Amino acid sequence: MFDHLKTRLRASTDPLATAARHAIEDLTDAPLDFTPDERKVELDEEIDAAPSNERLLRDLRDDIRAMERAIRTLNAGLKRAQEEVAAAKADAAKVLASGFSLIAIVEGVKGAIEHGTWRAENTGGRLKDTPEWVAFYVAHRARKEGKAND
């Protein structure tokens, strides 16, 4: 992204260019490569032909602005990802709570079936004494015995 600028900074002997090169190295945490190449020679000629370092400073300013925009974009993406993770955690908590509620219901039904502890709503008597419960109990026992015989 900043290769052209890095090459121009390497070629310059101006103290300002050296300071700019060090600033870019600090920002990118990567030392600039000092190996000569054909592009460096072309840029040396271009810099020597330039009337001043204004062009270099403009390029540096533009690259710094581009880095700032890239950092802002990355920070916005990170913030969105963090919000999505928080929403996913909340959804997972809801699913877990629903699962635990379902387990409690199933265990309650199982206990009621095995021990006949439910009460008939209308009569106040035990559910075990109603015809519906007897039919349910018979079907449940048949299923249970069928599994035991398998």
N, C-alpha and C positions, 0 to 999 in steps of 0.2 A: 504494500500500500504506500509506503514511504520510500521505496527504493530509489527513485529519482532524486529525492531530496537528500537522502543519506549519501548518495554518490557525490552529489555536489558539495555537501558539507565536508566529506573526506578530502576533496580536491582543494578546498580553500585553505589558505594560511591565515586568514583573518581571525582575530580573537573572538569576534562575535559569532562567526561560523563555528568555531571550536566550542564555544559555550552552547550554541544551539544543538550541536551534535551530542554533547554530554547530556543536555536536557532530554533529547529524544531517547538516548540510551537509558536514562533513568525512567522515562515513561514506559518504555517497552521492555525493560529488564533484559535487553539483549544487546551485547556489544556489537558495534558495527564492524563489518568485515573490512579489513584494510588491504585485501589482495587487489593488485591492479588488474584491470581488464580493459577491453577495447572501449566500453562505454565510458569508463573513467577518463580516458584520453579525450574522447569527444566532448565530455562535459568540462574538462579542463580548458579546452579551447573556447567553449561557449562562455565560461566564467571569465576568462581573460578578455574576451571581446565585449563583455558587459561593461557599461560605463561606471556602475557602482554596485553595491550589495543590496540595493533596493529590491531588485527582482528576487534575490535570495530571501530577503526578509518577507516579501509578499508570499512567496511559496511556503515559507515556514509558518506564517500566520494562517494561511489557508489550510495547511496540514494540521495545525493545532486545532483549528475549528472543526475539521473533519473528525479528528480524534475525540473532541468533546461531544460531537453529535453521536458518534459511535458508542461512547460510554453512556450517554443519556439513553440511547436505544437499548443497550444491554441492561441498564438498571431498570428500565420500564418492563422489559421482558422478564427480568428476575422478580420484580414485584408481582407481575401477573401470575408467574409460576407459584410464588409463595401463597397468593390468594387462592389459587386452584387447589393447592395442597391442603390449605386450611378448610376449604369447602369439602374436599374429599374426606378429610378426617371427620368432619361433622356428619357427613352421610354415612360413613362407616360406623360411627357411634350410634346413629339411629338404627342401622341394620342390626348391630349387636344387641341393642336394647330390645328390639323386636324379637330377635332370636331367643334371648333369655326369657322374655314374656311367654313365648310359644313353648319353651321347655317347661316353664312353671305350669302352664295350662295342661300340657300332656302329662306331666307327673301327677297333677291333681286328678285328672281323669283316670289315670292308671290306679292311683290310690283308691279312688271312689269305686272303681270296678272291682278291685281286689278285696276291699273291705266293706263295701256297701254303705259308705258313710254319707252319700248324698241324700238329701231329703226331697220328697215330692213337694213342689211348690204349693199345690192346692190343698192337699190333705194333711201336710205336716208330718206324714209318716215317712218311713224310709223309702228311698227310691227303689231299693231292692225288692220291695213288696209290690211294685207296679208291673203290669204286663209288659210294658215297653222295656223295662230294665231286664226282666227275665229273658225276653227275646234277644236283647243285646248281649246279655251275659252268656246265653247259650251259643250265640254266634262267635263271641270272643273266645270262649273255651274251646269250641271246635277248631278255630284257627290256631289257638295255642297248642292244642294236642296234635294237630296236623303238622305243625313245625317241629314238635318234639319227636314225632314218628319219622321224620325225614332223615 
